[in-house]
Every structure is written in structure tokens, then in C-alpha cells.
Amino acid sequence: MVLKLMALCFASAHTTDSLHLTDQRVTEAANLPADAFLPSASDTNKLRERMVVIVQRILVKNWPSLKSLEKHVPVHIRHRFTSTMQKETSIVKKRLRI
């Protein structure tokens, strides 16, 4: 008796560049100043903007009287990888026979 096994494999090309990341040793957290862990004013503002969008989404989704405002709520929260992530990932299907 011959048993044939087939499996589908997928390969994808990454569209997000990771070459800027290094394997260098980093400073230990104990050696960093305390303000390195605290959010800056800019960080706080960005977080507030994101939370506003999330609350808007929740409100228009769950309150029927606000449905008409749905078109004014951003669908996507922009971030530094937004343009890179918009590129389509190419996926190649391979069929293996074992």
C-alpha cells in the first residue's frame, strides 16, 4: 500500500523592511534615567488622538442614533508603517508531495 501525502506550503515576501534593526547589545534598563521610561508630551498627544478614534468607533457602532456619523470616523489610525503596510504581500502557493 502506498500512502501519498500532500501539503500546501505558503511563502510570502515581507513588505516591511527590518534591515534597520540591529543585534547590538543594548543598555540595561537599570542604567537608563527614569525619564527614558516616561511618555513625552508628543507620546501623550498621539495616544489621546488614537483613543479618541477608538471611542468614536465604539460610539457609532453601538449607538444607532450616531450611525449617520460613521462616515466621519477614521477607518485606519495612521502610524509610521502605514504606507509600507498598504503594499500587498505577495504569496506563493507550493504543493508538496511526500
N, C-alpha and C positions, 0 to 999 in steps of 0.2 A: 504494500500500500504506500502510495506516495502522497505526502501531505504538502500542499502548496500554501504558503503564507504570503500575504500581500500586505504592505503597509504604505500609507501615504505619508510623505515627508514634505515639509514646507521649509523653504529658505526665504529669508527676507533681507533686503538691503536697508540698513539703518539710514534714516534721513537726518538724524540728529548727530552732529559732529561731537565726538568725545575726545578728539586729539589734544584739546587744551588741558585735559585733566592729567595730573602727574602722579607718579608713585613716590614722590619725595616724602620724607619723614616730616611730619608737622609738629608744631609746638604743642606741648602738653597743656591741657586746659588749666591746670593749676598754675602755670606760668603766665597766663594771659591776664590782663587787667579786667576788673569786674565789668567795666563799660563795654567790653567786647561782646558780652552776652546780652546786653540791654538793647532793645529796639531803638533805632534813631527816630527822629521826627518824621522822616520820609517813610520809614518802615510802617510807622503807626498810621500815617495817612493812606498808604497803599492798602493796608489791612482794612481800614474803615471803608474805603471805596469798594473793596471786594465784598465785605459784609453787607453793605447797602444793596449791592446787586443780588446777593443771595436772598436777603429778606424780601426784596421786590419780587423775585421769582416765586417764593413761597406764598406771598400775599395774592398775586394774580392767579396762581394755580388753585388756591383753596377758597378764595372769596369770589363767588360768582359776580358780584357787583363790580369787581375790578378787572374782569376778563377783557373789557374793551381797552385796557391799558397795556395788555400783554405785548402788543407790537412795539412798545416803547422801552421794554426791558431788554437789556443786552442778553443775547443768547450765549455769548462767549466772553469770559473775562480775559482780557489781553495780558500776556506775560512775555518775558524776553524770548521764549521759544515759539511764540505764536506763528510767525512767518515760516519757520522751519517745519513745524508740525503740520502746516497746511499742505505740504508736499505729500503726494501719495506714495505710500510704501509699495515697492514692487515685490510681489510674492510669486515664487516659482514653485509649482507643484511637481513633485517627483514621485514616481510609483516604484517601489522596491519589490522584487520577487525574491523570496527566500526559500 
